[in-house]
Amino acid sequence: MRMPISRRNILGSGIAGAAASILPTTIAAQTRSANMLAPRPPMGWNSWNSFATTITEAEARETAAIMREKLLPFGYDIFTVDIQWYEPEASSYTYNADPTPAMDGYGRLIPAPNRFPSSRDGKGFTALAADVHAMGMKFGIHLMRGIPRLAVKRNLPVLGTSYRAADIADTNSVCGWNPDMYGVDMRKPGAQAYYDSVFKLYASWGVDFVKMDDMSRPYDAHAPEIEGAHKAIVSTGRPMMLSLSPGETPVIRGDHVRQFAQMWRISDDFWDDWGALDAQFTRLENWNMWRRPGAWPDADMLPLGRLALGKRDTKFTPDEQTTLMTLWSIARSPLVMGGDLRHLDAKTLALLTNREVLAVNQASTDNRPHIVEDGVRIWSARPEGSQDRYLALFNPTDQPREVGLPLRDLGLSGSVQMRDLWSGQSLGRVTGKVARTIPRHGAGLYRLQA
C-alpha cells in the first residue's frame, strides 16, 4: 500500500532555481481544513473520452494502476468512472432508448454486476473504491440528475419515508440527450430524503467525487436539485466533491453555483476540435471573477492521446495541445485527463507532467486575462508566495505572429529574467516589453523574475 502523495511536495520538488515555489502557510492550512473541499483545482482522470459508457471493472483497475504509476506522482489523484456504470448493456457513445439500469429496492443506481463483478451482493463500488484508495487516490463516479424512470415505473419506496418514487418524480423534467432519469421535484415531501439516501449509499462505498450530469442547463430549473445534492452530501458527513455538468453554466449564476459545487462546467462536452478550444478563451475570461479556492470553473476534460473507444488519437496538433494545457493551467481549470492511459505515449505524458506548468495551475494567484490586441490572447498570474509573474502568450490565428505585453502592464519595470516553463530554459533578461513569436494555434508560458 502506497502512502498518499502530497501535492505540496509534488509542486515544490520539481521546480528548480528561479522557478522554485513553496505554497504559503495560508494555502497549506486550507488544504488541511476539513471544511475546504478542493482548495486547488482538482486533478485526475475520467473514463468518458476513452471508454464512453462501456468501462468495466477490469479496465478500471488496469487504468487506475497506470494512473498511480504515471500520473499520481504529479498530482493527478481523482479516478472517476463516468456515465452508465449501472447499465448492463451500455456499448458506445449512444444510449439505449429503454434501459434497464441496475438499482436497489429504493431506486438507487448500483453498478451493473456483469461489468463490475465485485459489486455483487449489494457491495456496490466498495471494493473498487477501497483499492483505488489503497493506491493513494480518490474514487469518483458519474451520476445523472434525478431518479431512474424505471424506479418510477415500479413505484419503488423512498428509503426511510412513507413516500414512493412516483410521489417525488417530475415526469416533465427529463434530460434531452439521456433517457435514464426523471427530475426530482424538490417541493415534494420525500424528495430531499431520496437524494439523502442516494448520497448516503455512495458515501458508504467510499466515493470521494461525484460528477453530476444534466444539472447546469437550464440552470434555474435545476437549481433546487443542485442545492438538494449539496445538502445530501453534507448530511453524509463524508467530504465528497460535487462537479456539475454539462455547461454552459450561465455566468450570472456564478455566485450561486460556487456556493453548492466545487467545480462546474462552462461549456458543453469539450472535444479535440480547434474551434471548441478557441471558444474556451472567452468562456474562461468571462468566468475569471468567480474562481476561488474550493470553487473552480471547469473547461472540461483534456481530450489527449488515444480517444473514442480506441478508434483514434487526438486531432489536436502538438501546438494546439500546448495551447490547451497552457490555457487550462493559467486560468486554473481542473485538469482531468480523458485519454486512454493504456496507450499513453511519451509526448502526451510529458505534456501532462511538466511540473513547472502544473505549478501554474495549482499554486498561482491573481490570474487574469489582458485584452490588448485583436487576434491574440494573453494571461498573467503570480506564483504563490512570490513577486514574480507568470505570463501566457497565445496565438489563435492561422499564421505565426509576435505576441507581447509591456512589462508595465504587469506592474514590472526595468528588466526581468525570463524563463520558458515548457522547455525549462532561461531566455535571459528582457527590458521594456515581453514579446515572442508564437506559432499558429500555439502558446508560450513564461516566468518573469525582477
C-alpha positions as MATLAB code, in Angstrom:
seq = 'MRMPISRRNILGSGIAGAAASILPTTIAAQTRSANMLAPRPPMGWNSWNSFATTITEAEARETAAIMREKLLPFGYDIFTVDIQWYEPEASSYTYNADPTPAMDGYGRLIPAPNRFPSSRDGKGFTALAADVHAMGMKFGIHLMRGIPRLAVKRNLPVLGTSYRAADIADTNSVCGWNPDMYGVDMRKPGAQAYYDSVFKLYASWGVDFVKMDDMSRPYDAHAPEIEGAHKAIVSTGRPMMLSLSPGETPVIRGDHVRQFAQMWRISDDFWDDWGALDAQFTRLENWNMWRRPGAWPDADMLPLGRLALGKRDTKFTPDEQTTLMTLWSIARSPLVMGGDLRHLDAKTLALLTNREVLAVNQASTDNRPHIVEDGVRIWSARPEGSQDRYLALFNPTDQPREVGLPLRDLGLSGSVQMRDLWSGQSLGRVTGKVARTIPRHGAGLYRLQA';
ca = [
       0.000    0.000    0.000;
       1.414    3.359   -1.003;
       1.213    6.389    1.234;
      -0.826    9.321   -0.151;
       1.253   11.825   -2.077;
       1.158   15.494   -1.065;
       0.574   17.926   -3.897;
       2.597   20.477   -1.967;
       5.629   18.195   -2.098;
       4.941   17.380   -5.741;
       4.946   21.016   -6.775;
       7.907   22.032   -4.690;
      10.154   19.115   -5.588;
      10.286   19.615   -9.326;
      10.730   23.372   -9.627;
      14.318   24.497   -9.627;
      16.173   27.797   -9.498;
      14.173   30.890  -10.376;
      11.019   28.787  -10.731;
      11.085   27.398   -7.174;
       7.818   27.951   -5.353;
       6.525   26.811   -1.977;
       2.873   27.169   -1.129;
       2.252   29.752    1.618;
       1.070   28.742    5.050;
      -2.444   30.008    4.379;
      -2.900   27.751    1.357;
      -1.431   24.772    3.191;
      -3.833   25.429    6.047;
      -6.724   25.467    3.603;
      -5.558   22.129    2.226;
      -5.671   20.606    5.705;
      -9.019   22.130    6.573;
     -11.847   19.620    6.716;
     -14.200   22.433    5.715;
     -12.399   23.176    2.451;
     -13.056   20.792   -0.405;
     -10.848   21.314   -3.469;
      -8.617   24.135   -2.200;
      -6.803   23.831   -5.539;
      -8.130   22.817   -8.961;
      -8.942   19.095   -8.903;
      -6.689   16.847  -10.989;
      -7.433   13.351  -12.178;
      -8.643   11.002  -14.908;
     -12.147   10.333  -16.252;
     -13.298    7.440  -18.438;
     -15.646    9.298  -20.832;
     -13.278   10.420  -23.603;
     -11.753    6.982  -23.986;
     -14.364    4.433  -22.837;
     -17.697    6.221  -23.408;
     -20.354    4.266  -21.451;
     -18.529    0.958  -21.586;
     -15.792    0.775  -18.940;
     -15.622   -2.477  -16.988;
     -14.109   -3.259  -13.612;
     -11.127   -4.961  -15.227;
     -10.472   -1.931  -17.427;
     -10.933    0.412  -14.478;
      -8.431   -1.478  -12.366;
      -5.903   -1.651  -15.194;
      -6.257    2.087  -15.820;
      -6.060    3.004  -12.131;
      -2.781    1.102  -11.807;
      -1.310    3.043  -14.736;
      -2.596    6.306  -13.285;
      -0.929    5.514   -9.959;
       2.357    4.867  -11.712;
       2.364    7.595  -14.355;
       0.178   10.481  -13.170;
      -0.278   10.319   -9.400;
       3.332   11.401   -8.737;
       2.431   14.675  -10.463;
      -0.786   15.308   -8.523;
      -3.471   13.623  -10.622;
      -5.295   11.840   -7.832;
      -9.037   11.549   -8.667;
     -10.014    8.405  -10.584;
     -13.560    8.709  -11.989;
     -15.855    6.159  -13.609;
     -18.123    8.132  -15.921;
     -21.696    7.610  -17.101;
     -23.812    4.436  -17.108;
     -21.785    2.198  -14.848;
     -25.255    0.958  -13.842;
     -26.278   -0.004  -17.412;
     -25.677   -3.724  -18.136;
     -25.949   -3.273  -21.916;
     -24.027    0.004  -22.395;
     -21.943   -0.252  -25.553;
     -20.968    3.106  -27.082;
     -21.408    6.876  -27.021;
     -25.138    6.436  -27.643;
     -27.753    5.446  -25.069;
     -30.294    2.656  -25.072;
     -33.761    4.129  -25.578;
     -35.401    1.920  -22.943;
     -32.678    0.993  -20.462;
     -32.973   -1.389  -17.526;
     -30.442    0.049  -15.093;
     -29.194   -1.835  -12.069;
     -30.950   -0.476   -8.969;
     -31.546   -1.434   -5.385;
     -35.017   -1.684   -3.864;
     -35.104    2.052   -3.158;
     -34.473    3.286   -6.682;
     -30.783    3.979   -6.141;
     -28.441    3.177   -9.011;
     -25.888    0.454   -8.337;
     -23.067   -0.916  -10.531;
     -24.083   -3.393  -13.237;
     -22.740   -6.694  -11.840;
     -21.903   -8.094  -15.279;
     -19.467   -5.213  -15.738;
     -18.357   -4.775  -12.105;
     -18.284   -8.268  -10.541;
     -17.087   -7.054   -7.134;
     -20.365   -5.126   -6.768;
     -22.461   -8.289   -6.420;
     -24.477   -8.993   -3.256;
     -25.086   -5.292   -2.600;
     -21.424   -4.361   -2.256;
     -21.593   -1.554   -4.825;
     -18.262    0.114   -5.539;
     -16.909   -0.630   -2.063;
     -14.117   -2.954   -3.195;
     -13.081   -0.882   -6.199;
     -13.074    2.336   -4.173;
     -11.019    0.692   -1.416;
      -8.439   -0.490   -3.909;
      -8.234    2.955   -5.525;
      -7.768    4.445   -2.052;
      -5.011    1.923   -1.354;
      -3.230    3.277   -4.431;
      -3.219    6.721   -2.782;
      -6.020    8.119   -4.942;
      -9.620    9.281   -4.600;
     -12.565    7.495   -6.218;
     -15.209    9.296   -8.273;
     -18.399    8.352  -10.085;
     -20.788    9.971  -12.539;
     -24.448   10.456  -11.639;
     -27.368   11.694  -13.685;
     -29.728   14.244  -12.139;
     -32.946   12.799  -10.769;
     -34.480    9.388  -10.134;
     -34.452    6.423  -12.540;
     -37.510    6.241  -14.769;
     -37.616    2.528  -14.031;
     -37.894    3.295  -10.305;
     -40.910    5.485  -11.053;
     -42.436    2.822  -13.283;
     -42.073    0.298  -10.451;
     -43.021    2.980   -7.898;
     -40.286    1.929   -5.502;
     -40.251    3.273   -1.941;
     -38.058    6.168   -0.826;
     -35.800    4.881    1.922;
     -36.870    5.880    5.437;
     -40.147    7.502    4.370;
     -43.736    6.605    3.533;
     -43.269    8.108    0.058;
     -42.643    6.377   -3.222;
     -40.831    7.257   -6.428;
     -43.967    8.483   -8.189;
     -44.606   10.915   -5.330;
     -41.351   12.797   -5.878;
     -40.668   12.453   -9.610;
     -41.228   15.306  -12.043;
     -42.010   13.365  -15.200;
     -41.958   16.586  -17.224;
     -38.340   17.199  -16.257;
     -36.222   14.998  -18.492;
     -32.735   15.139  -19.953;
     -32.750   15.959  -23.664;
     -29.954   13.527  -24.502;
     -30.189   10.693  -21.974;
     -33.283    8.517  -21.273;
     -32.375    7.194  -17.819;
     -33.971    9.611  -15.380;
     -36.839   11.867  -14.399;
     -36.159   15.008  -12.406;
     -36.951   15.154   -8.695;
     -39.458   17.816   -7.648;
     -37.754   19.245   -4.586;
     -41.027   20.824   -3.409;
     -42.470   17.369   -2.742;
     -42.248   15.589    0.622;
     -39.717   12.809    0.331;
     -37.653   14.498   -2.399;
     -34.750   15.535   -0.194;
     -34.932   12.183    1.580;
     -34.386   10.457   -1.765;
     -31.231   12.445   -2.535;
     -30.084   11.935    1.053;
     -30.453    8.175    0.608;
     -28.549    8.196   -2.689;
     -25.533   10.043   -1.368;
     -25.575    8.106    1.892;
     -25.237    4.908   -0.142;
     -22.391    6.287   -2.257;
     -20.635    7.637    0.823;
     -20.814    4.147    2.322;
     -18.972    2.815   -0.732;
     -16.156    5.330   -0.202;
     -16.966    7.733   -3.046;
     -14.941   10.965   -2.867;
     -16.080   12.787   -6.012;
     -19.418   12.943   -7.870;
     -19.742   14.344  -11.371;
     -23.461   15.120  -11.547;
     -24.841   15.494  -15.052;
     -27.820   17.296  -16.603;
     -27.523   19.907  -13.852;
     -26.217   23.165  -15.270;
     -28.701   23.757  -18.085;
     -31.342   25.085  -17.752;
     -29.741   26.294  -14.560;
     -32.628   27.911  -12.726;
     -34.919   24.949  -13.401;
     -32.362   22.598  -11.876;
     -31.102   24.848   -9.056;
     -33.305   23.165   -6.408;
     -31.729   19.809   -7.255;
     -28.246   21.360   -7.172;
     -28.993   22.590   -3.670;
     -30.563   19.239   -2.772;
     -27.489   17.298   -3.880;
     -25.234   19.624   -1.898;
     -27.398   19.261    1.196;
     -27.396   15.477    0.803;
     -23.610   15.369    0.560;
     -23.249   17.493    3.687;
     -25.645   15.205    5.542;
     -23.430   12.173    4.841;
     -20.540   13.643    6.789;
     -18.175   12.447    4.055;
     -16.132   15.102    2.195;
     -17.362   14.400   -1.340;
     -16.602   16.906   -4.082;
     -19.509   17.846   -6.355;
     -18.860   18.603  -10.029;
     -21.762   19.927  -12.124;
     -22.104   19.050  -15.786;
     -22.562   19.833  -18.577;
     -22.496   23.536  -19.406;
     -22.818   26.122  -20.401;
     -23.437   27.240  -16.817;
     -24.699   30.845  -17.011;
     -22.099   33.295  -15.723;
     -24.799   35.346  -13.985;
     -25.353   32.376  -11.677;
     -21.717   32.319  -10.608;
     -22.401   33.320   -7.017;
     -24.980   30.578   -6.609;
     -23.054   27.744   -8.228;
     -19.890   28.315   -6.255;
     -21.848   28.006   -3.009;
     -23.030   24.500   -3.840;
     -20.375   22.865   -6.048;
     -16.597   22.568   -6.101;
     -16.440   22.684   -9.911;
     -18.887   23.342  -12.717;
     -18.727   23.098  -16.468;
     -18.514   26.288  -18.509;
     -19.302   24.579  -21.835;
     -20.885   21.533  -23.391;
     -18.669   18.475  -23.786;
     -15.254   19.610  -24.981;
     -13.560   17.510  -27.629;
     -10.430   17.770  -29.768;
     -11.616   20.450  -32.168;
      -9.755   23.731  -32.620;
     -12.965   25.765  -32.848;
     -14.065   24.393  -29.482;
     -10.699   25.221  -27.932;
     -10.737   28.737  -29.371;
     -14.187   29.301  -27.838;
     -12.927   28.375  -24.361;
     -10.767   31.516  -24.213;
     -13.806   33.791  -23.976;
     -15.596   31.497  -21.543;
     -12.625   31.361  -19.187;
     -12.245   35.123  -19.395;
     -15.916   35.568  -18.502;
     -15.678   33.190  -15.553;
     -12.436   34.609  -14.160;
     -14.006   36.685  -11.382;
     -15.930   33.736   -9.940;
     -12.993   31.408   -9.333;
     -11.830   30.961   -5.742;
     -10.281   28.183   -3.613;
     -12.929   25.499   -3.322;
     -14.862   26.653   -6.410;
     -13.490   26.132   -9.919;
     -14.976   26.953  -13.347;
     -14.351   23.785  -15.339;
     -13.335   23.962  -19.015;
     -13.793   20.164  -19.184;
     -11.536   17.176  -19.658;
      -8.311   17.007  -21.626;
      -9.004   15.020  -24.837;
      -5.407   13.951  -25.368;
      -3.783   10.733  -26.517;
      -5.962    7.763  -27.576;
      -9.697    8.578  -27.644;
     -13.160    7.347  -28.626;
     -13.077    3.662  -27.738;
      -9.583    3.388  -29.180;
     -10.655    4.447  -32.653;
      -8.332    7.443  -32.996;
      -5.742    9.681  -31.420;
      -6.396   13.313  -30.564;
      -6.945   15.620  -33.528;
      -5.162   18.472  -31.780;
      -1.790   19.351  -33.294;
       1.221   19.484  -30.945;
       0.937   23.294  -30.791;
      -2.781   23.075  -30.048;
      -2.076   20.596  -27.269;
       0.377   23.073  -25.751;
      -2.283   25.783  -26.013;
      -4.793   23.543  -24.257;
      -2.530   22.781  -21.302;
      -1.302   26.367  -21.072;
      -4.807   27.852  -21.057;
      -6.214   25.346  -18.543;
      -3.182   25.992  -16.312;
      -3.085   29.793  -16.341;
      -6.892   30.003  -15.933;
      -6.770   27.350  -13.183;
      -9.317   24.994  -14.700;
      -9.414   21.488  -13.217;
      -7.024   19.140  -15.028;
      -8.773   15.874  -15.815;
      -7.131   13.607  -18.385;
      -9.618   11.905  -20.695;
      -7.388    9.802  -22.940;
      -6.852    6.056  -22.647;
      -3.933    5.611  -20.262;
      -3.278    2.126  -21.613;
      -1.949    3.826  -24.757;
      -0.223    6.777  -23.077;
       2.686    7.877  -25.277;
       5.793    9.702  -24.114;
       4.870   13.069  -25.659;
       1.414   13.132  -24.088;
       2.850   12.078  -20.737;
       5.419   14.886  -20.916;
       2.662   17.374  -21.728;
       0.641   16.285  -18.696;
       3.523   16.145  -16.234;
       5.596   19.308  -16.660;
       5.973   20.285  -13.003;
       6.548   23.972  -13.682;
       3.386   24.192  -15.789;
       1.371   22.262  -13.219;
       2.558   24.700  -10.554;
       0.846   27.499  -12.510;
      -2.425   25.580  -12.313;
      -2.066   24.509   -8.703;
      -0.221   27.354   -6.993;
      -0.856   30.720   -8.617;
      -2.987   33.733   -7.786;
      -4.168   36.985   -9.367;
      -4.833   35.101  -12.614;
      -6.199   37.458  -15.224;
      -6.604   38.000  -18.962;
      -5.126   41.059  -20.672;
      -7.207   42.454  -23.510;
      -4.574   44.281  -25.564;
      -4.920   43.452  -29.261;
      -7.253   41.698  -31.672;
      -6.147   38.219  -32.654;
      -4.074   37.444  -29.563;
      -4.811   36.209  -26.075;
      -2.662   36.965  -23.040;
      -2.995   35.896  -19.411;
      -0.832   36.568  -16.381;
      -0.692   35.388  -12.777;
       1.512   35.484   -9.689;
       3.255   32.430   -8.267;
       2.081   31.794   -4.708;
       4.354   33.474   -2.197;
       6.392   35.316   -4.833;
       6.569   38.702   -6.543;
       7.407   37.013   -9.857;
       4.894   36.848  -12.707;
       3.625   34.066  -14.892;
       2.841   35.120  -18.455;
       0.950   33.082  -21.053;
       1.048   34.234  -24.685;
      -1.418   32.692  -27.158;
      -1.735   32.955  -30.917;
      -5.169   31.666  -32.001;
      -4.677   32.912  -35.573;
      -3.734   30.794  -38.583;
      -0.269   32.324  -39.078;
       2.773   32.695  -36.799;
       2.854   36.113  -35.168;
       4.520   38.096  -32.441;
       2.588   38.279  -29.191;
       3.714   40.521  -26.376;
       2.958   42.819  -23.474;
       4.773   45.808  -21.914;
       6.265   44.988  -18.536;
       4.441   47.962  -17.040;
       1.127   46.176  -17.720;
       2.335   43.507  -15.317;
       3.401   46.006  -12.676;
       7.059   45.471  -13.532;
       9.762   47.951  -14.522;
      13.349   47.868  -15.648;
      14.410   44.424  -16.824;
      13.350   40.924  -15.825;
      14.788   37.448  -16.090;
      12.614   35.294  -18.368;
      12.214   31.513  -18.143;
      10.361   29.298  -20.610;
       8.333   26.878  -18.474;
       7.650   24.412  -21.266;
      11.304   23.967  -22.203;
      12.757   24.738  -18.789;
      15.276   27.091  -20.407;
      16.370   30.548  -19.342;
      15.752   33.174  -22.030;
      17.915   35.839  -20.451;
      16.898   39.341  -19.404;
      14.129   41.315  -21.076;
      13.619   45.086  -20.916;
      10.515   47.128  -21.629;
       8.314   44.519  -23.283;
       7.968   40.747  -23.309;
       7.355   39.528  -26.861;
       7.745   36.156  -28.561;
       6.892   34.770  -31.971;
       4.191   32.163  -31.345;
       3.205   29.538  -33.945;
      -0.343   29.300  -35.301;
      -2.728   27.956  -32.661;
       0.245   27.870  -30.300;
       1.176   29.213  -26.882;
       4.116   30.111  -24.692;
       4.263   30.080  -20.889;
       6.927   32.013  -19.013;
       8.061   33.075  -15.566;
       9.365   36.596  -15.114;
      11.651   37.468  -12.217;
      12.784   41.003  -11.430;
];
